Amino acid sequence: MKRWEVQTLCGNSWENCWAEDDRPMTFASEEEARDALAEHLFDVEQAVRDGHMREGFDPAEFRVVPCEQEVGG
């Protein structure tokens, strides 16, 4: 079964953004991953507006891609 992940640009390479229980977080569908990223970026922008952060993130530094290894199922 194909899984999806949200990656961020770290230097010159792309890395999974999030972990859950010390394991890279993946999503069951591309749509689910895109929704999670959109929610994250919205929350960051809200934190900037509320004065909890100085600046937000550049959405161009994120991408949603299929995981390299598929999960059995």
C-alpha positions as CSV (number, residue, x, y, z in Angstrom):
1,M,0.0,0.0,0.0
2,K,1.4,3.4,-1.0
3,R,2.0,5.9,1.8
4,W,2.7,9.6,1.6
5,E,4.9,12.0,3.6
6,V,5.4,15.7,3.9
7,Q,9.0,16.7,3.4
8,T,10.8,20.0,4.1
9,L,14.0,21.3,2.5
10,C,16.9,21.0,4.9
11,G,20.0,22.5,3.3
12,N,20.2,20.8,-0.1
13,S,18.1,17.7,0.7
14,W,14.5,16.9,1.4
15,E,13.6,15.2,4.8
16,N,10.4,14.0,6.4
17,C,9.0,16.9,8.5
18,W,7.3,15.1,11.3
19,A,7.7,12.1,13.5
20,E,5.3,10.2,15.7
21,D,6.7,7.9,18.4
22,D,10.2,8.5,17.0
23,R,9.1,7.2,13.6
24,P,8.6,9.3,10.4
25,M,5.0,10.2,10.1
26,T,3.2,9.0,6.9
27,F,-0.3,9.4,5.6
28,A,-2.7,7.0,3.9
29,S,-3.3,9.3,0.9
30,E,-1.8,12.3,-0.9
31,E,-4.9,14.3,0.0
32,E,-4.5,13.5,3.8
33,A,-0.8,14.6,3.6
34,R,-1.7,17.8,1.8
35,D,-4.4,18.6,4.3
36,A,-2.0,18.1,7.2
37,L,0.5,20.4,5.5
38,A,-2.1,23.0,4.9
39,E,-3.3,22.9,8.5
40,H,0.3,23.2,9.7
41,L,1.0,26.2,7.5
42,F,-2.2,27.8,8.6
43,D,-1.4,27.2,12.3
44,V,2.1,28.8,11.8
45,E,0.6,31.8,10.1
46,Q,-1.9,32.2,13.0
47,A,1.0,32.0,15.5
48,V,2.8,34.8,13.5
49,R,-0.4,36.9,13.6
50,D,-0.8,36.3,17.3
51,G,2.8,37.3,18.0
52,H,4.0,33.8,19.1
53,M,6.5,33.6,16.2
54,R,8.4,36.2,14.3
55,E,7.9,34.7,10.8
56,G,6.2,31.9,9.1
57,F,7.5,29.2,6.8
58,D,7.9,29.4,3.0
59,P,5.4,26.9,1.5
60,A,7.9,26.3,-1.4
61,E,10.1,24.6,1.2
62,F,7.6,21.8,1.6
63,R,6.4,19.0,-0.6
64,V,4.2,15.9,-0.5
65,V,5.7,12.8,-2.0
66,P,5.1,9.0,-1.9
67,C,7.2,7.2,0.6
68,E,10.2,5.3,-0.9
69,Q,9.1,2.1,0.7
70,E,5.5,0.9,0.5
71,V,3.8,-0.6,3.5
72,G,2.5,-4.2,3.2
73,G,-1.2,-4.6,3.6
